Amino acid sequence: MPCPARKRLDHTIPAFAEWDATYFLTICCISRGMNTLCRTERAIEIFQSVQFYESLGKWSVRMMVLMPDHLHALVDFPFWGDMSRIVGDWKRYLS
């Protein structure tokens, strides 16, 4: 059974959000249905990149769970941060 096609979602912080809100993120791989992320080497790279971005003060990741073709994370962004830009930059850095 093929995985459903994902639509692009709005990744901006809503105006009504509190400055100290925690966001639930889901990030999917382009190749759906394959085990892309749950490999030891890949997982190490992902978690090291998360720690690097935390050391830069770009975000605070409370929790991250890797699934075969996507990840889930609970993330805090600084009040001055642009969530969409930070996540996009992280994805480019990781790739």
C-alpha positions in Angstrom: 0.0 0.0 0.0 1.6 3.3 -1.0 2.1 6.1 1.5 -0.2 9.1 1.1 1.3 12.2 -0.6 2.1 15.0 1.8 0.9 18.5 1.2 3.1 21.4 2.1 2.0 22.9 5.4 2.4 26.4 6.7 5.6 26.4 8.8 5.3 29.9 10.4 4.7 30.4 14.0 1.1 31.5 14.4 0.5 35.0 15.8 -1.5 33.7 18.7 1.3 31.4 19.9 3.0 32.3 23.2 6.7 33.1 22.9 7.7 30.1 25.0 5.6 27.6 23.2 6.8 24.0 22.4 6.0 22.8 18.9 5.4 19.3 17.7 7.2 18.7 14.4 6.9 15.9 11.9 9.5 15.8 9.2 9.1 13.2 6.4 11.7 11.8 4.0 11.2 12.2 0.3 11.3 8.5 -0.2 8.4 7.3 1.9 8.0 3.7 3.1 11.8 3.0 3.2 14.0 2.7 6.2 16.0 5.9 5.7 16.4 7.2 9.2 16.6 4.1 11.5 20.1 3.2 10.7 22.9 3.6 13.3 25.1 5.9 11.2 22.2 8.1 10.1 20.7 8.3 13.6 24.1 9.5 15.0 24.4 12.1 12.3 20.9 13.4 13.0 21.3 13.6 16.8 24.7 15.2 16.4 23.3 17.9 14.1 20.4 18.5 16.6 23.0 19.0 19.4 25.0 21.3 17.2 22.0 23.5 16.5 21.2 23.5 20.2 24.8 24.7 20.9 24.2 27.6 18.5 21.0 28.5 20.5 18.8 28.0 17.4 16.4 25.6 19.3 16.0 23.3 22.2 14.8 19.8 21.3 13.0 18.3 24.2 12.5 15.0 22.5 13.1 13.4 19.1 11.9 10.1 17.8 13.2 8.6 14.6 10.9 6.4 12.6 12.0 4.6 9.4 10.8 7.4 7.0 10.1 10.4 9.3 10.8 11.9 12.6 8.8 13.5 15.4 10.2 16.2 17.7 9.1 18.5 20.5 11.0 21.7 19.9 11.3 25.1 21.6 12.4 28.0 19.4 13.9 31.3 20.7 11.4 34.2 20.7 13.3 35.8 17.9 13.6 32.6 15.9 11.9 32.0 12.6 10.8 28.4 12.9 10.5 27.8 9.2 14.0 29.2 8.5 15.6 27.3 11.4 14.1 24.0 10.4 14.9 24.6 6.7 18.5 25.5 7.5 18.9 22.4 9.7 17.5 20.2 6.9 20.0 21.7 4.4 22.9 21.4 7.0 22.0 17.7 7.6 21.7 16.8 3.9 
